[in-house]
Amino acid sequence: MPGHRTKGFYASAAALALCALLAGCGGPGETAGGRIVLRYTWWGNPDRAERTERAVALFERQHPNVDVTTSFSGYDAYKQKLATQAAGGDAPDVMQLDYRQIDQYASGGVLLDLAKQKSVLRTAEIDQGLLATGRVDGVQYAIPQGRGTETVAYDVETWKKSGVPLPGESWTWSQWADTMRALAKKTGKPGATDPGQSEDSFEVWLRGQGKALYNGDGGLGFTADDLTRWWTFTDGLRREGAVSPAEQTTQLDGSVENTPLGRGTSVTDANWDAPASGFAALVEGGVALAPMPSGEDGTPGQYFKPSMFVGVSANTARPKEAAQLVDFLINDREAAKILGASRGIPVNETIRDEIGPRLKDFDRTIADFQTSLEGKLKDPPQAPPSGDNALQSTFQRDYDQVSYARMSPREAAENYVTEAKAELRS
């Protein structure tokens, strides 16, 4: 879903490359008039895009010698496109990154050591534990942009009309399942998007049992038996009609617009809190947030993590200006007012304290939701190993086989574990 600044993006990039070879043209990262050009790309929804465009326009006013060319798309398309660009040595100057991409891109030489730009990139007001999540082997390759957590977003009006009690401050997975069954019975549509296809939901379920997606050595932290139990659980709910059918969940692409909740064909969706803001424009009955289910003994599985990171290409022709854009996104007060909580609650502690009381609408919803979880969640896991980026797609692909009854949960789980071990060794 391109933003208005992406018009002619590839043509412009090709023209700049050609121009650099011709006399009288600017060098890499410059226009013919000598203005600096930065490419900045991210994933998100239209709300995030509109805010980002306004923030970037402010950055350009503050740096009149810099032009920022932007692009964005849904998460799945973005992930694939960035991987192709990185493999070809053409990564954008500044890029939004997921927790699961840091290790892969850092170890692959795609990202710049940001410590080399400490004169323009300030990190003193970021929680040091949060900041450390962007390091690989002690090198700061990425800066967290916000703090987020998973949530169950739900259609408030539809839920209230159903007569099913609204979610409280906590619930177990079995209580969640019973509630989805009740919602489906009362509303005539699935209670939730089928969580079986989501590695994130599986991780929350695992953590609620004291287990983890990965162990300290970067290997799998669970067995085929664990995954079989998860997929048996979700497969049963789908067969009952309590969660969305295969033809809906197999079409998910990482955007809220293509979720069953976004299309009005389910009552709830498990998602990260920042992108859940996109539901506000799609669900007429209003959207609220509930915690993710816990283990049967009450052990929480969800956690606070950097909602996303921002990094700089190791091949950028303009490392200083790229770092200035990163600093602006993290530390500029006016930018923070524009961006709100669209990428999670701000990581700059001074800015967070300053703008927190001023947040409105869904930004306020996110802030209040995170406040309700303070002191209740366990520490986040270490950043996933590089192979996990590919395994997210493998996870959904194998569950698709379960959804269409082409494999049993046991067969799909054993297949996934075999492929995952091979991927993590490569």
C-alpha positions as a Markdown table, in Angstrom:
| # | Residue | x | y | z |
|---|---|---|---|---|
| 1 | Met | 0.0 | 0.0 | 0.0 |
| 2 | Pro | 2.2 | 2.9 | -1.2 |
| 3 | Gly | 2.2 | 6.3 | 0.4 |
| 4 | His | 2.0 | 9.5 | -1.7 |
| 5 | Arg | 5.8 | 10.0 | -1.4 |
| 6 | Thr | 6.6 | 6.7 | -3.2 |
| 7 | Lys | 5.4 | 7.8 | -6.7 |
| 8 | Gly | 8.2 | 7.0 | -9.1 |
| 9 | Phe | 10.3 | 5.5 | -6.3 |
| 10 | Tyr | 12.1 | 2.9 | -8.4 |
| 11 | Ala | 12.3 | 5.2 | -11.4 |
| 12 | Ser | 13.9 | 7.9 | -9.2 |
| 13 | Ala | 16.4 | 5.4 | -7.7 |
| 14 | Ala | 17.4 | 4.3 | -11.2 |
| 15 | Ala | 17.7 | 7.9 | -12.4 |
| 16 | Leu | 19.9 | 8.8 | -9.4 |
| 17 | Ala | 22.1 | 5.9 | -10.1 |
| 18 | Leu | 22.5 | 6.9 | -13.7 |
| 19 | Cys | 22.9 | 10.5 | -12.9 |
| 20 | Ala | 25.8 | 9.8 | -10.6 |
| 21 | Leu | 27.7 | 8.5 | -13.6 |
| 22 | Leu | 27.2 | 11.7 | -15.7 |
| 23 | Ala | 29.1 | 14.9 | -15.4 |
| 24 | Gly | 27.4 | 17.7 | -13.5 |
| 25 | Cys | 25.1 | 15.4 | -11.5 |
| 26 | Gly | 25.2 | 14.9 | -7.8 |
| 27 | Gly | 27.0 | 11.9 | -6.3 |
| 28 | Pro | 25.4 | 9.0 | -4.4 |
| 29 | Gly | 22.6 | 10.3 | -2.2 |
| 30 | Glu | 22.3 | 13.6 | -3.9 |
| 31 | Thr | 20.1 | 15.3 | -6.5 |
| 32 | Ala | 21.4 | 17.2 | -9.4 |
| 33 | Gly | 21.1 | 20.4 | -7.3 |
| 34 | Gly | 23.2 | 19.0 | -4.5 |
| 35 | Arg | 20.4 | 18.2 | -2.1 |
| 36 | Ile | 20.8 | 15.1 | 0.0 |
| 37 | Val | 18.4 | 12.2 | -0.7 |
| 38 | Leu | 17.5 | 9.6 | 1.9 |
| 39 | Arg | 15.3 | 6.6 | 1.4 |
| 40 | Tyr | 13.2 | 5.7 | 4.4 |
| 41 | Thr | 10.8 | 2.7 | 4.5 |
| 42 | Trp | 8.5 | 1.1 | 7.0 |
| 43 | Trp | 5.5 | -1.2 | 7.4 |
| 44 | Gly | 2.2 | -0.1 | 8.8 |
| 45 | Asn | -1.4 | 1.0 | 8.2 |
| 46 | Pro | -2.8 | 4.2 | 6.7 |
| 47 | Asp | -2.9 | 5.9 | 10.1 |
| 48 | Arg | 0.8 | 5.3 | 10.7 |
| 49 | Ala | 1.6 | 6.4 | 7.1 |
| 50 | Glu | -0.3 | 9.7 | 7.5 |
| 51 | Arg | 1.5 | 10.5 | 10.7 |
| 52 | Thr | 4.8 | 9.4 | 9.4 |
| 53 | Glu | 4.5 | 11.7 | 6.3 |
| 54 | Arg | 3.7 | 14.7 | 8.5 |
| 55 | Ala | 6.7 | 13.9 | 10.7 |
| 56 | Val | 9.0 | 13.5 | 7.7 |
| 57 | Ala | 7.8 | 16.8 | 6.3 |
| 58 | Leu | 8.8 | 18.4 | 9.7 |
| 59 | Phe | 12.2 | 16.8 | 9.5 |
| 60 | Glu | 12.7 | 18.2 | 5.9 |
| 61 | Arg | 11.7 | 21.7 | 7.2 |
| 62 | Gln | 14.3 | 21.4 | 9.9 |
| 63 | His | 16.9 | 20.1 | 7.4 |
| 64 | Pro | 16.2 | 22.1 | 4.2 |
| 65 | Asn | 19.1 | 20.4 | 2.4 |
| 66 | Val | 17.6 | 16.9 | 2.8 |
| 67 | Asp | 14.9 | 15.2 | 0.8 |
| 68 | Val | 13.4 | 12.0 | 2.3 |
| 69 | Thr | 11.7 | 9.6 | -0.1 |
| 70 | Thr | 9.4 | 7.2 | 1.8 |
| 71 | Ser | 7.6 | 4.0 | 1.1 |
| 72 | Phe | 5.5 | 1.6 | 3.2 |
| 73 | Ser | 3.4 | -1.5 | 2.9 |
| 74 | Gly | 1.8 | -4.3 | 5.0 |
| 75 | Tyr | 4.2 | -6.3 | 7.2 |
| 76 | Asp | 4.4 | -9.4 | 5.0 |
| 77 | Ala | 5.0 | -7.5 | 1.8 |
| 78 | Tyr | 7.4 | -5.2 | 3.5 |
| 79 | Lys | 9.5 | -8.1 | 5.0 |
| 80 | Gln | 9.8 | -9.7 | 1.6 |
| 81 | Lys | 10.7 | -6.5 | -0.2 |
| 82 | Leu | 13.3 | -5.5 | 2.3 |
| 83 | Ala | 14.9 | -8.9 | 2.2 |
| 84 | Thr | 15.2 | -8.6 | -1.6 |
| 85 | Gln | 16.7 | -5.1 | -1.3 |
| 86 | Ala | 19.2 | -6.2 | 1.4 |
| 87 | Ala | 20.3 | -9.2 | -0.6 |
| 88 | Gly | 21.0 | -7.0 | -3.6 |
| 89 | Gly | 23.0 | -4.5 | -1.5 |
| 90 | Asp | 20.3 | -1.9 | -2.0 |
| 91 | Ala | 18.8 | -1.5 | 1.5 |
| 92 | Pro | 17.1 | 1.8 | 2.2 |
| 93 | Asp | 19.2 | 4.4 | 4.0 |
| 94 | Val | 16.8 | 4.2 | 7.0 |
| 95 | Met | 14.6 | 1.2 | 7.6 |
| 96 | Gln | 12.0 | 0.1 | 10.1 |
| 97 | Leu | 12.9 | -3.4 | 11.6 |
| 98 | Asp | 11.2 | -6.0 | 13.6 |
| 99 | Tyr | 12.7 | -7.7 | 16.6 |
| 100 | Arg | 13.1 | -10.8 | 14.5 |
| 101 | Gln | 15.1 | -9.1 | 11.8 |
| 102 | Ile | 17.9 | -7.6 | 13.9 |
| 103 | Asp | 20.2 | -10.6 | 14.2 |
| 104 | Gln | 19.8 | -11.6 | 10.6 |
| 105 | Tyr | 20.5 | -8.2 | 9.1 |
| 106 | Ala | 23.3 | -7.3 | 11.6 |
| 107 | Ser | 25.1 | -10.6 | 11.0 |
| 108 | Gly | 24.6 | -10.2 | 7.3 |
| 109 | Gly | 26.4 | -6.9 | 7.1 |
| 110 | Val | 23.2 | -4.9 | 6.2 |
| 111 | Leu | 23.2 | -2.6 | 9.2 |
| 112 | Leu | 25.5 | 0.3 | 10.2 |
| 113 | Asp | 27.2 | 0.4 | 13.6 |
| 114 | Leu | 25.2 | 3.3 | 15.1 |
| 115 | Ala | 27.8 | 4.0 | 17.8 |
| 116 | Lys | 29.8 | 5.6 | 15.0 |
| 117 | Gln | 27.1 | 8.3 | 14.8 |
| 118 | Lys | 26.8 | 9.1 | 18.5 |
| 119 | Ser | 27.6 | 12.7 | 17.9 |
| 120 | Val | 24.2 | 13.1 | 16.2 |
| 121 | Leu | 22.2 | 10.1 | 17.6 |
| 122 | Arg | 21.3 | 10.5 | 21.2 |
| 123 | Thr | 20.4 | 7.5 | 23.3 |
| 124 | Ala | 20.8 | 8.7 | 26.9 |
| 125 | Glu | 17.1 | 9.0 | 27.6 |
| 126 | Ile | 16.2 | 5.5 | 26.4 |
| 127 | Asp | 15.9 | 2.7 | 29.0 |
| 128 | Gln | 19.3 | 0.9 | 28.8 |
| 129 | Gly | 17.7 | -2.5 | 28.9 |
| 130 | Leu | 15.4 | -1.6 | 26.0 |
| 131 | Leu | 18.3 | -0.1 | 24.1 |
| 132 | Ala | 20.3 | -3.3 | 24.5 |
| 133 | Thr | 17.7 | -5.2 | 22.5 |
| 134 | Gly | 19.1 | -3.5 | 19.4 |
| 135 | Arg | 22.6 | -4.8 | 20.0 |
| 136 | Val | 24.2 | -7.9 | 18.4 |
| 137 | Asp | 27.6 | -9.0 | 19.8 |
| 138 | Gly | 27.8 | -5.7 | 21.7 |
| 139 | Val | 27.3 | -3.5 | 18.6 |
| 140 | Gln | 24.3 | -1.1 | 18.5 |
| 141 | Tyr | 22.8 | -1.9 | 15.1 |
| 142 | Ala | 19.3 | -0.6 | 15.7 |
| 143 | Ile | 17.3 | 1.7 | 18.0 |
| 144 | Pro | 13.9 | 0.8 | 19.5 |
| 145 | Gln | 11.2 | 3.2 | 18.4 |
| 146 | Gly | 8.5 | 2.2 | 20.9 |
| 147 | Arg | 7.4 | -0.2 | 23.5 |
| 148 | Gly | 4.6 | -2.6 | 22.7 |
| 149 | Thr | 2.8 | -5.7 | 23.7 |
| 150 | Glu | 0.3 | -8.2 | 22.3 |
| 151 | Thr | -3.4 | -7.7 | 22.9 |
| 152 | Val | -6.8 | -9.0 | 22.0 |
| 153 | Ala | -8.5 | -6.2 | 20.1 |
| 154 | Tyr | -12.3 | -6.5 | 20.0 |
| 155 | Asp | -15.4 | -4.9 | 18.4 |
| 156 | Val | -17.0 | -3.3 | 21.5 |
| 157 | Glu | -20.5 | -2.8 | 20.1 |
| 158 | Thr | -20.8 | -6.3 | 18.7 |
| 159 | Trp | -19.5 | -7.8 | 21.9 |
| 160 | Lys | -21.8 | -5.8 | 24.2 |
| 161 | Lys | -24.9 | -6.6 | 22.0 |
| 162 | Ser | -24.0 | -10.4 | 22.3 |
| 163 | Gly | -24.7 | -10.3 | 26.0 |
| 164 | Val | -21.4 | -12.3 | 26.6 |
| 165 | Pro | -19.5 | -10.8 | 29.6 |
| 166 | Leu | -16.8 | -8.4 | 28.5 |
| 167 | Pro | -13.2 | -9.5 | 29.2 |
| 168 | Gly | -11.7 | -8.7 | 32.6 |
| 169 | Glu | -8.1 | -8.0 | 33.6 |
| 170 | Ser | -7.0 | -11.5 | 33.0 |
| 171 | Trp | -8.2 | -14.8 | 31.5 |
| 172 | Thr | -6.7 | -18.2 | 30.8 |
| 173 | Trp | -6.6 | -19.9 | 27.4 |
| 174 | Ser | -9.5 | -22.2 | 28.3 |
| 175 | Gln | -11.5 | -19.2 | 29.5 |
| 176 | Trp | -10.7 | -17.4 | 26.3 |
| 177 | Ala | -11.8 | -20.4 | 24.2 |
| 178 | Asp | -15.1 | -20.7 | 26.0 |
| 179 | Thr | -15.7 | -17.0 | 25.5 |
| 180 | Met | -15.0 | -17.3 | 21.7 |
| 181 | Arg | -17.4 | -20.2 | 21.5 |
| 182 | Ala | -20.1 | -18.1 | 23.3 |
| 183 | Leu | -19.4 | -15.1 | 21.0 |
| 184 | Ala | -19.7 | -17.2 | 17.9 |
| 185 | Lys | -23.0 | -18.7 | 19.1 |
| 186 | Lys | -24.5 | -15.3 | 20.0 |
| 187 | Thr | -23.2 | -13.3 | 17.0 |
| 188 | Gly | -23.3 | -15.8 | 14.3 |
| 189 | Lys | -19.7 | -15.2 | 13.3 |
| 190 | Pro | -16.4 | -16.5 | 14.7 |
| 191 | Gly | -15.3 | -15.0 | 18.0 |
| 192 | Ala | -11.7 | -14.6 | 16.8 |
| 193 | Thr | -9.1 | -14.8 | 14.1 |
| 194 | Asp | -7.7 | -18.4 | 14.3 |
| 195 | Pro | -4.5 | -17.9 | 16.4 |
| 196 | Gly | -3.1 | -21.2 | 15.1 |
| 197 | Gln | -1.4 | -19.5 | 12.2 |
| 198 | Ser | 0.4 | -17.0 | 14.5 |
| 199 | Glu | 3.9 | -17.7 | 15.8 |
| 200 | Asp | 3.4 | -14.8 | 18.2 |
| 201 | Ser | 0.3 | -16.3 | 19.7 |
| 202 | Phe | 2.0 | -19.6 | 20.0 |
| 203 | Glu | 4.9 | -17.9 | 21.9 |
| 204 | Val | 2.4 | -16.4 | 24.3 |
| 205 | Trp | 0.8 | -19.8 | 24.9 |
| 206 | Leu | 4.3 | -21.4 | 25.4 |
| 207 | Arg | 5.4 | -18.8 | 27.9 |
| 208 | Gly | 2.3 | -19.3 | 29.9 |
| 209 | Gln | 3.5 | -22.8 | 30.5 |
| 210 | Gly | 7.0 | -21.7 | 31.5 |
| 211 | Lys | 8.5 | -22.6 | 28.1 |
| 212 | Ala | 10.0 | -20.4 | 25.3 |
| 213 | Leu | 10.1 | -20.2 | 21.5 |
| 214 | Tyr | 13.9 | -20.4 | 21.6 |
| 215 | Asn | 16.5 | -21.4 | 24.2 |
| 216 | Gly | 19.6 | -19.5 | 25.2 |
| 217 | Asp | 21.6 | -21.2 | 22.5 |
| 218 | Gly | 19.3 | -20.1 | 19.7 |
| 219 | Gly | 17.7 | -23.6 | 19.3 |
| 220 | Leu | 14.0 | -24.4 | 19.6 |
| 221 | Gly | 12.7 | -24.1 | 23.1 |
| 222 | Phe | 9.8 | -26.5 | 22.5 |
| 223 | Thr | 9.1 | -29.9 | 21.1 |
| 224 | Ala | 6.8 | -31.3 | 18.4 |
| 225 | Asp | 4.5 | -32.5 | 21.3 |
| 226 | Asp | 4.1 | -28.9 | 22.4 |
| 227 | Leu | 3.2 | -27.6 | 18.9 |
| 228 | Thr | 0.9 | -30.6 | 18.4 |
| 229 | Arg | -1.0 | -29.6 | 21.5 |
| 230 | Trp | -1.3 | -26.0 | 20.3 |
| 231 | Trp | -2.5 | -26.9 | 16.8 |
| 232 | Thr | -4.9 | -29.5 | 18.1 |
| 233 | Phe | -6.4 | -26.8 | 20.4 |
| 234 | Thr | -6.8 | -24.2 | 17.6 |
| 235 | Asp | -7.8 | -26.8 | 15.0 |
| 236 | Gly | -10.7 | -27.9 | 17.3 |
| 237 | Leu | -11.9 | -24.3 | 17.7 |
| 238 | Arg | -11.9 | -23.8 | 14.0 |
| 239 | Arg | -13.9 | -26.9 | 13.4 |
| 240 | Glu | -16.4 | -25.7 | 16.0 |
| 241 | Gly | -16.7 | -22.3 | 14.2 |
| 242 | Ala | -15.4 | -20.5 | 17.3 |
| 243 | Val | -12.5 | -19.0 | 15.3 |
| 244 | Ser | -12.2 | -18.0 | 11.6 |
| 245 | Pro | -12.2 | -20.6 | 8.8 |
| 246 | Ala | -9.3 | -21.6 | 6.6 |
| 247 | Glu | -10.3 | -19.5 | 3.6 |
| 248 | Gln | -9.9 | -16.3 | 5.8 |
| 249 | Thr | -6.8 | -17.0 | 7.8 |
| 250 | Thr | -4.8 | -18.4 | 4.9 |
| 251 | Gln | -5.2 | -14.9 | 3.2 |
| 252 | Leu | -3.7 | -13.0 | 6.1 |
| 253 | Asp | -0.9 | -10.7 | 4.9 |
| 254 | Gly | 0.1 | -8.8 | 8.1 |
| 255 | Ser | -2.3 | -5.8 | 7.5 |
| 256 | Val | -5.2 | -5.1 | 9.8 |
| 257 | Glu | -7.4 | -4.5 | 6.7 |
| 258 | Asn | -7.3 | -8.1 | 5.7 |
| 259 | Thr | -8.0 | -9.6 | 9.1 |
| 260 | Pro | -11.4 | -11.1 | 9.9 |
| 261 | Leu | -11.9 | -8.3 | 12.5 |
| 262 | Gly | -10.9 | -5.7 | 10.0 |
| 263 | Arg | -13.4 | -7.1 | 7.4 |
| 264 | Gly | -16.2 | -7.4 | 10.0 |
| 265 | Thr | -16.2 | -11.2 | 9.9 |
| 266 | Ser | -15.0 | -11.9 | 13.5 |
| 267 | Val | -15.4 | -10.2 | 16.9 |
| 268 | Thr | -11.7 | -10.2 | 18.0 |
| 269 | Asp | -8.2 | -10.4 | 16.7 |
| 270 | Ala | -4.9 | -11.0 | 18.5 |
| 271 | Asn | -2.4 | -8.4 | 17.4 |
| 272 | Trp | 0.3 | -6.0 | 18.7 |
| 273 | Asp | -1.1 | -2.9 | 20.4 |
| 274 | Ala | 0.4 | -0.3 | 18.0 |
| 275 | Pro | -0.9 | -1.8 | 14.7 |
| 276 | Ala | -4.2 | -2.5 | 16.4 |
| 277 | Ser | -4.8 | 1.3 | 16.1 |
| 278 | Gly | -5.7 | 0.5 | 12.4 |
| 279 | Phe | -8.9 | -1.2 | 13.6 |
| 280 | Ala | -10.3 | 2.0 | 14.9 |
| 281 | Ala | -11.0 | 3.2 | 11.3 |
| 282 | Leu | -12.4 | -0.1 | 10.2 |
| 283 | Val | -14.7 | -1.2 | 13.1 |
| 284 | Glu | -17.8 | 1.0 | 13.3 |
| 285 | Gly | -18.7 | -0.2 | 16.8 |
| 286 | Gly | -15.4 | 1.0 | 18.3 |
| 287 | Val | -12.4 | -1.1 | 19.4 |
| 288 | Ala | -11.1 | -1.9 | 22.9 |
| 289 | Leu | -8.1 | -3.9 | 24.1 |
| 290 | Ala | -7.9 | -6.9 | 26.4 |
| 291 | Pro | -4.9 | -8.8 | 27.7 |
| 292 | Met | -3.7 | -12.0 | 26.0 |
| 293 | Pro | -4.7 | -15.2 | 27.7 |
| 294 | Ser | -2.4 | -16.7 | 30.4 |
| 295 | Gly | -1.5 | -20.2 | 31.3 |
| 296 | Glu | -4.0 | -22.2 | 33.3 |
| 297 | Asp | -2.2 | -21.4 | 36.5 |
| 298 | Gly | -2.2 | -17.7 | 35.7 |
| 299 | Thr | 1.3 | -17.5 | 34.4 |
| 300 | Pro | 1.4 | -14.5 | 31.9 |
| 301 | Gly | 2.7 | -15.3 | 28.4 |
| 302 | Gln | 2.7 | -11.8 | 26.9 |
| 303 | Tyr | 5.5 | -9.4 | 27.5 |
| 304 | Phe | 6.6 | -5.8 | 26.8 |
| 305 | Lys | 9.1 | -5.7 | 23.9 |
| 306 | Pro | 10.4 | -3.0 | 21.5 |
| 307 | Ser | 7.4 | -2.6 | 19.2 |
| 308 | Met | 9.9 | -2.1 | 16.3 |
| 309 | Phe | 13.3 | -0.7 | 15.6 |
| 310 | Val | 14.9 | 1.7 | 13.2 |
| 311 | Gly | 18.3 | 1.0 | 11.6 |
| 312 | Val | 20.6 | 2.5 | 9.0 |
| 313 | Ser | 22.0 | 0.8 | 6.0 |
| 314 | Ala | 25.7 | -0.1 | 6.2 |
| 315 | Asn | 25.9 | 1.0 | 2.5 |
| 316 | Thr | 24.3 | 4.4 | 2.9 |
| 317 | Ala | 26.2 | 7.3 | 1.2 |
| 318 | Arg | 24.9 | 9.6 | 3.9 |
| 319 | Pro | 25.4 | 8.0 | 7.4 |
| 320 | Lys | 25.3 | 11.3 | 9.3 |
| 321 | Glu | 22.1 | 12.5 | 7.8 |
| 322 | Ala | 20.5 | 9.0 | 8.1 |
| 323 | Ala | 21.5 | 9.0 | 11.8 |
| 324 | Gln | 19.9 | 12.5 | 12.1 |
| 325 | Leu | 16.7 | 11.2 | 10.8 |
| 326 | Val | 16.8 | 8.3 | 13.3 |
| 327 | Asp | 17.5 | 10.8 | 16.1 |
| 328 | Phe | 14.6 | 12.9 | 15.0 |
| 329 | Leu | 12.2 | 10.0 | 15.0 |
| 330 | Ile | 13.3 | 9.0 | 18.6 |
| 331 | Asn | 14.0 | 12.3 | 20.3 |
| 332 | Asp | 12.2 | 15.2 | 18.7 |
| 333 | Arg | 9.3 | 16.4 | 20.8 |
| 334 | Glu | 7.2 | 17.7 | 17.9 |
| 335 | Ala | 7.7 | 14.5 | 16.0 |
| 336 | Ala | 6.6 | 12.6 | 19.1 |
| 337 | Lys | 3.4 | 14.6 | 19.2 |
| 338 | Ile | 2.7 | 13.8 | 15.6 |
| 339 | Leu | 3.6 | 10.1 | 15.7 |
| 340 | Gly | 1.8 | 9.5 | 19.1 |
| 341 | Ala | 1.6 | 5.8 | 19.9 |
| 342 | Ser | 1.4 | 4.7 | 16.2 |
| 343 | Arg | 4.7 | 2.8 | 16.7 |
| 344 | Gly | 4.1 | 2.0 | 20.4 |
| 345 | Ile | 4.6 | 4.2 | 23.4 |
| 346 | Pro | 7.7 | 6.5 | 22.9 |
| 347 | Val | 11.0 | 5.1 | 24.2 |
| 348 | Asn | 12.5 | 8.5 | 25.1 |
| 349 | Glu | 11.6 | 8.6 | 28.8 |
| 350 | Thr | 11.3 | 12.4 | 29.0 |
| 351 | Ile | 9.1 | 12.5 | 25.9 |
| 352 | Arg | 7.0 | 9.7 | 27.2 |
| 353 | Asp | 6.4 | 11.4 | 30.5 |
| 354 | Glu | 5.6 | 14.7 | 28.6 |
| 355 | Ile | 3.3 | 13.5 | 25.9 |
| 356 | Gly | 1.7 | 10.7 | 27.9 |
| 357 | Pro | -1.0 | 12.8 | 29.5 |
| 358 | Arg | -1.7 | 14.5 | 26.2 |
| 359 | Leu | -2.4 | 11.3 | 24.2 |
| 360 | Lys | -5.9 | 11.1 | 22.8 |
| 361 | Asp | -8.2 | 8.7 | 21.0 |
| 362 | Phe | -6.6 | 5.3 | 20.4 |
| 363 | Asp | -3.2 | 6.5 | 21.5 |
| 364 | Arg | -4.7 | 6.9 | 24.9 |
| 365 | Thr | -6.2 | 3.5 | 24.7 |
| 366 | Ile | -2.8 | 2.0 | 24.0 |
| 367 | Ala | -1.2 | 3.9 | 26.8 |
| 368 | Asp | -3.9 | 3.0 | 29.3 |
| 369 | Phe | -3.7 | -0.7 | 28.3 |
| 370 | Gln | 0.1 | -0.8 | 28.8 |
| 371 | Thr | -0.3 | 1.0 | 32.2 |
| 372 | Ser | -2.8 | -1.7 | 33.3 |
| 373 | Leu | -0.1 | -4.4 | 32.7 |
| 374 | Glu | 2.7 | -2.7 | 34.5 |
| 375 | Gly | 4.4 | -5.0 | 37.0 |
| 376 | Lys | 2.3 | -8.0 | 35.8 |
| 377 | Leu | 4.4 | -9.4 | 32.9 |
| 378 | Lys | 7.6 | -11.4 | 32.9 |
| 379 | Asp | 10.8 | -10.2 | 31.2 |
| 380 | Pro | 10.9 | -10.4 | 27.4 |
| 381 | Pro | 12.9 | -13.2 | 25.7 |
| 382 | Gln | 16.2 | -12.6 | 24.0 |
| 383 | Ala | 16.0 | -11.5 | 20.4 |
| 384 | Pro | 15.2 | -14.5 | 18.1 |
| 385 | Pro | 18.0 | -16.1 | 16.1 |
| 386 | Ser | 18.3 | -15.0 | 12.5 |
| 387 | Gly | 16.5 | -18.1 | 11.1 |
| 388 | Asp | 13.3 | -17.1 | 12.8 |
| 389 | Asn | 12.5 | -14.5 | 10.2 |
| 390 | Ala | 12.0 | -17.2 | 7.6 |
| 391 | Leu | 10.3 | -19.6 | 10.1 |
| 392 | Gln | 7.4 | -17.2 | 10.6 |
| 393 | Ser | 6.3 | -18.0 | 7.1 |
| 394 | Thr | 7.0 | -21.7 | 7.5 |
| 395 | Phe | 4.8 | -21.7 | 10.7 |
| 396 | Gln | 1.8 | -20.2 | 8.9 |
| 397 | Arg | 2.4 | -22.4 | 5.8 |
| 398 | Asp | 2.4 | -25.6 | 7.9 |
| 399 | Tyr | -0.7 | -24.6 | 9.8 |
| 400 | Asp | -2.4 | -23.9 | 6.5 |
| 401 | Gln | -2.0 | -27.6 | 5.8 |
| 402 | Val | -3.9 | -28.3 | 9.1 |
| 403 | Ser | -6.6 | -25.7 | 8.2 |
| 404 | Tyr | -7.4 | -27.5 | 5.0 |
| 405 | Ala | -7.2 | -30.9 | 6.6 |
| 406 | Arg | -4.2 | -31.9 | 4.4 |
| 407 | Met | -2.1 | -32.7 | 7.5 |
| 408 | Ser | -3.0 | -33.7 | 11.1 |
| 409 | Pro | -1.7 | -31.3 | 13.8 |
| 410 | Arg | 0.9 | -34.0 | 14.7 |
| 411 | Glu | 2.1 | -34.3 | 11.1 |
| 412 | Ala | 2.3 | -30.6 | 10.6 |
| 413 | Ala | 4.1 | -30.1 | 14.0 |
| 414 | Glu | 6.7 | -32.7 | 13.2 |
| 415 | Asn | 7.3 | -31.3 | 9.8 |
| 416 | Tyr | 7.7 | -27.8 | 11.2 |
| 417 | Val | 10.2 | -28.9 | 13.9 |
| 418 | Thr | 12.3 | -30.7 | 11.4 |
| 419 | Glu | 12.4 | -27.7 | 9.0 |
| 420 | Ala | 13.0 | -25.3 | 11.9 |
| 421 | Lys | 16.0 | -27.3 | 13.2 |
| 422 | Ala | 17.5 | -27.3 | 9.7 |
| 423 | Glu | 16.9 | -23.6 | 9.3 |
| 424 | Leu | 18.5 | -22.7 | 12.6 |
| 425 | Arg | 21.6 | -24.8 | 11.8 |
| 426 | Ser | 22.1 | -23.1 | 8.4 |
